[in-house]
Each structure stands twice: as structure tokens, then as C-alpha cells.
């Protein structure tokens, strides 16, 4: 089973995304904040992560990515954001972010991303 860390602080979005990803056959490790996300990642070390940019407690998905990269530098991570601002893109690039998922979420694009995770694991 292909595992993915999903970090989203809005419960409705977290549940919806979890349902979509699980519907594609992924095992979703869901967290609503940075500390829980980092703990889940350290325990399970999934090859993929989908991280919301803004998280509670003044933390960001990039903070989670930085911690995760220390555990597994090869993790493929995607940042969920509605922002087009450049202030975080330099840091994201430096951390090796794989890509962005724009808000509002496009369900079909999320399904295609899940398919790409499954295809990668077949190789």
C-alpha cells in the first residue's frame, strides 16, 4: 500500500481529501498541525507528503517539509496554497518541494496526483 502524509488544518478539507486519496487506494496519514504531522512522518516515513501552507501555531507546511527532509531527503512533497506570493517560493525551492496544489482544490487534479503516486511505486 502506498502511504501519503496529508496535513491540512481545515477539518472539512482534510476529510474530503482523505476520502479522495483513499478512494484511489492510498493509505492516508492525516494530521491537522505541524507537531502531529512530523510525529506521523517519523513513525511511518511515507514516500509522499501533501502539506497545507498555513497551519495552526504559526507553523507552515514548509516547516513540516524541513523536518521531514531531515528524516527522508527523497520525500516527494506538494504544498497546498491559495497564495501566489513569492515570499515562500524561494524557501520551498530550497527545501526541494516537488510541486504546488492550488486552492480551491481541483478534485480531478488530486486524483491524478494520487494516480502518479501509485504509478511511481510500480517502477
Buried (B, 14 or more C-beta within 10 A) or exposed (E): EBBBBBBBBBEEBBEBBBEBBBEBEBEBBBBBBBBBBBEBBEEEBBBBBBBBBBBEEEBBBBBBBBBBBEEBEEBBBBBBBEBEEEEBBEBBEEBBBBEBBEBEBEEEEBBEBBEEBEEEEEE
